[in-house]
């Protein structure tokens, strides 16, 4: 399993958000460098964003979730065209970053 995993739950529909493109970036000074990308599976999860043997160094990272195409596919008007979640990696532990999503809001937390 990847050091960073995620899943998206569409709380307005009560289903996993399938087919959402997600990118992982690392902050380098004032810039962000893309280091990985994936797409949520049928369960709304990405478990293989990074190769299992790759460990990230300490630093600031962000996941960018491309939510507009998902809501467009459901013919749903949404307020956020994308969601960016910025977080700090401080060790080689596993980091699970879930996104609870609806057309007009979202929340996130560090999961297990």
Long-range contacts (C-beta under 8 A, 24 or more apart in sequence): 1-47, 1-48, 1-52, 1-94, 2-46, 2-47, 2-48, 2-49, 2-50, 2-51, 2-52, 2-54, 3-50, 3-54, 3-55, 3-56, 3-92, 3-93, 3-94, 3-95, 4-36, 4-49, 4-50, 4-56, 4-61, 4-63, 4-94, 4-95, 4-96, 4-97, 5-45, 5-46, 5-47, 5-49, 5-94, 5-95, 5-96, 5-97, 6-40, 6-45, 6-46, 6-49, 6-63, 6-96, 6-97, 6-98, 6-99, 7-40, 7-43, 7-44, 7-45, 7-46, 7-96, 7-98, 7-99, 8-40, 8-44, 8-65, 8-98, 8-99, 8-100, 8-101, 9-44, 9-98, 9-99, 9-100, 9-101, 10-44, 10-70, 10-101, 10-102, 11-100, 11-101, 11-102, 12-76, 12-101, 12-102, 12-103, 13-74, 15-44, 16-40, 16-42, 16-43, 16-44, 16-45, 17-44, 17-67, 17-70, 17-99, 17-101, 18-42, 18-43, 18-44, 18-70, 19-69, 19-70, 19-73, 20-44, 20-65, 20-66, 20-67, 20-69, 20-70, 21-65, 21-66, 21-69, 22-46, 22-49, 22-63, 22-64, 22-65, 22-66, 23-63, 23-64, 23-66, 24-49, 24-50, 24-61, 24-62, 24-63, 25-61, 25-62, 25-63, 25-64, 26-56, 26-59, 26-60, 26-61, 27-59, 27-60, 27-61, 27-62, 27-86, 32-62, 55-92, 56-89, 56-92, 57-89, 58-88, 58-89, 58-90, 58-91, 59-88, 59-89, 60-86, 60-87, 60-88, 60-89, 61-86, 61-87, 61-88, 61-89, 62-86, 62-87, 63-87, 63-97, 63-99, 65-99, 65-101, 67-101, 71-103, 76-103, 77-103, 78-103, 78-104, 79-103, 79-104, 79-105, 80-104, 80-106
